[in-house]
């Protein structure tokens, strides 16, 4: 298992994700977009279907994202490209933008793919997700 202080730092980050807290839009009071995206990525990683050093918004990720959203029973699911872009402010999500592109909020998945060259997680977080016990703690932290 990874050092306890590193684990606590990442647990705090997962618990304190920057999320829209508009109670008119979200029954739980927080936008579930980022937790759903992270849970989707963790599940795909656990099943050897995603590389945490090169995360793509491929069909596997989009389908897993949609399946989790269906479980939430919201009237409409959020677009995957928004948390994909906005998670860069949470301290563990690394986005490398295409050259000569000024980072801006995308309006579609296509526009996200045009401005983003590469997405990855921090190495410390990858190690935690790789460890079964740490992964369980992180997943639980998403929903506190």
C-alpha positions in Angstrom: 0.0 0.0 0.0 1.1 3.6 -0.7 2.2 5.9 2.1 -0.6 6.9 4.4 -0.1 10.7 4.0 -0.3 10.4 0.2 -3.4 8.3 0.5 -5.1 10.9 2.8 -4.2 13.7 0.4 -5.9 12.0 -2.5 -8.9 11.0 -0.3 -9.3 14.6 0.6 -9.1 15.6 -3.0 -11.8 13.1 -4.0 -14.0 14.2 -1.1 -13.6 17.9 -2.0 -14.0 17.8 -5.8 -15.0 21.2 -7.2 -18.7 20.5 -8.1 -21.7 22.5 -9.1 -23.9 22.8 -6.0 -27.1 24.1 -7.6 -29.9 22.3 -5.6 -32.4 23.1 -8.4 -30.5 20.9 -10.8 -29.2 18.1 -8.6 -31.3 16.4 -5.9 -28.3 15.5 -3.8 -27.1 19.2 -3.9 -24.0 18.4 -5.9 -23.3 17.7 -9.6 -22.4 14.0 -9.8 -20.4 14.5 -13.1 -16.9 14.2 -11.7 -17.6 11.3 -9.3 -19.4 9.4 -12.1 -16.4 10.1 -14.5 -13.9 8.9 -11.9 -15.9 5.9 -10.9 -16.2 5.0 -14.6 -12.5 5.3 -15.1 -11.7 3.2 -12.0 -14.1 0.5 -13.0 -12.6 0.4 -16.5 -9.1 0.3 -15.1 -10.0 -2.5 -12.8 -11.2 -4.5 -15.8 -8.1 -3.7 -17.9 -10.0 -1.5 -20.3 -8.4 1.9 -19.8 -4.8 3.3 -19.4 -4.6 5.8 -16.5 -1.6 7.4 -18.2 -3.5 8.0 -21.4 -7.2 8.5 -20.7 -9.4 8.9 -23.8 -13.1 9.6 -24.1 -13.5 6.4 -26.1 -16.7 4.3 -26.5 -15.9 2.1 -23.4 -15.7 5.2 -21.2 -18.8 6.9 -22.7 -20.9 3.7 -22.3 -19.8 3.2 -18.7 -20.5 6.9 -18.0 -24.0 6.5 -19.4 -24.7 3.3 -17.4 -23.8 5.0 -14.2 -25.9 8.0 -15.0 -28.9 5.8 -15.7 -28.5 4.4 -12.1 -28.9 8.0 -10.8 -32.2 8.5 -12.5 -31.8 12.1 -13.3 -34.0 13.6 -16.0 -30.9 14.0 -18.2 -27.3 13.1 -17.9 -24.6 15.6 -17.9 -22.2 15.8 -20.9 -19.0 13.8 -20.3 -16.8 16.5 -21.9 -17.4 19.0 -19.1 -15.9 17.0 -16.1 -13.3 15.8 -18.5 -12.2 19.4 -19.0 -13.0 20.9 -15.6 -11.3 18.2 -13.5 -8.0 19.8 -14.4 -8.6 22.2 -11.4 -8.8 19.3 -8.9 -5.1 18.6 -8.5 -4.7 15.1 -10.0 -6.1 15.3 -13.5 -3.4 16.3 -16.0 -4.5 17.8 -19.4 -2.0 18.5 -22.1 -3.6 20.9 -24.6 -2.9 20.8 -28.4 -0.2 23.2 -29.5 -1.4 26.7 -30.5 -4.7 26.1 -28.7 -5.9 28.5 -26.0 -7.7 26.3 -23.3 -11.4 27.1 -23.3 -14.5 25.3 -22.1 -15.5 22.9 -24.8 -19.1 22.9 -26.1 -19.1 19.3 -27.3 -17.1 16.1 -27.1 -15.7 16.9 -30.6 -14.5 20.3 -29.5 -12.9 18.7 -26.4 -11.0 16.2 -28.6 -9.8 19.1 -30.8 -8.2 21.1 -27.9 -6.9 18.2 -25.8 -3.8 16.2 -26.7 -3.5 14.0 -23.7 -5.2 13.3 -20.3 -3.6 11.3 -17.4 -3.8 10.9 -13.7 -1.0 11.7 -11.3 1.4 8.8 -10.7 0.5 8.8 -6.9 -3.1 8.4 -7.7 -2.4 5.6 -10.2 -0.6 3.7 -7.5 -3.5 4.1 -5.2 -6.0 3.0 -7.8 -3.8 0.0 -8.5 -3.9 -1.1 -4.9 -7.2 -2.9 -4.1 -7.6 -1.5 -0.5 -6.7 2.0 -1.5 -9.0 1.9 -4.5 -11.9 0.9 -2.3 -11.2 3.8 0.0 -11.0 6.2 -2.9 -14.3 5.0 -4.4 -16.0 5.4 -1.1 -14.6 8.9 -0.8 -16.3 9.9 -4.0 -19.7 9.5 -2.4 -19.2 11.0 1.0 
